[in-house]
């Protein structure tokens, strides 16, 4: 989680992007020109496989950092879509502004904090997919992001966890029954 000071500084120099439900922050094969922080609302990032199946890569809610970071940094097209699940507002910084600010040490440190947060989140997800069983991934997710199930439907959460929705239903059902014993 970004520090309150960093969050405030980013908000002060950003502009707000408003998205309606089902609007895109970025589409696959477009260059992502923004890094932002979700002010309100929810979004999700996903890839499409060769059979057009949606594979959710990330779930975003308030105060999440949002970008297709590789595309933002390199100017190459995004490999993923980022789509609003609900009406959303994002504090956004354009690439041009980022390039100007990064020249100053204070902003270099702020953007390092943003990059560190993105990297740590990616590492945690990758490690959980490799080392944890489905139930453990689900429990870790709801522990770390307590209100996530209020924001997103089960099929998106299941895709994010790399399990089928039926598997997630069974996991949740088992947990309810175990809690009642």
C-alpha positions, 0 to 999 in steps of 0.5 A: 500500500502506498504511503499517505504522503505519496498518495496525496502527492500523486493526487495533487498532480494528476487529473481524473479519468471517469469510466463507465461500467464496461469502458476500457482504461486500456485495450489489448494492443493499445499503448497505455499512456497512464499510470493511476490510482483508483479513486472509486470504482472497480476494474479488472485486467484480463488476457484473451487466450487463442479461443477468446477465453477471458483470463483475469490477471488483476482485480482493482478497487479503491487505492489500487495502482492501475496501469499496463506498466510494461506498455506505459514504460516502454511504449509497446502495446499492452498485452491485456485489457483493463476494463471497468467493472463499475463506474470508476474514477481514476487519478491519472498521470500521463506519460509526458508528465511522468517523464518530466517529473521523474527528472526530479529526485523527489518524484523518482522516489515517489515513482520508485514506491509505485514501481515497488508496489507493482512488483511486490504484488506481482511477486506475491501473485506469482508465488501463490500460483506456484506454491499454494493450493486453490483453497490457500490462494482463496483464503490469502486473497480474502485475507489481504483484500477483505472486501473483494467479494463485495466488489466482484462476481465469483467468476472474475475472482475464480479466474483471477485465482486460476480456478473454475467458478465451481471450484470456488463455490466448493471451497466457499461451501466447505469453509462455511460448513467447517465454521459451523462445526 
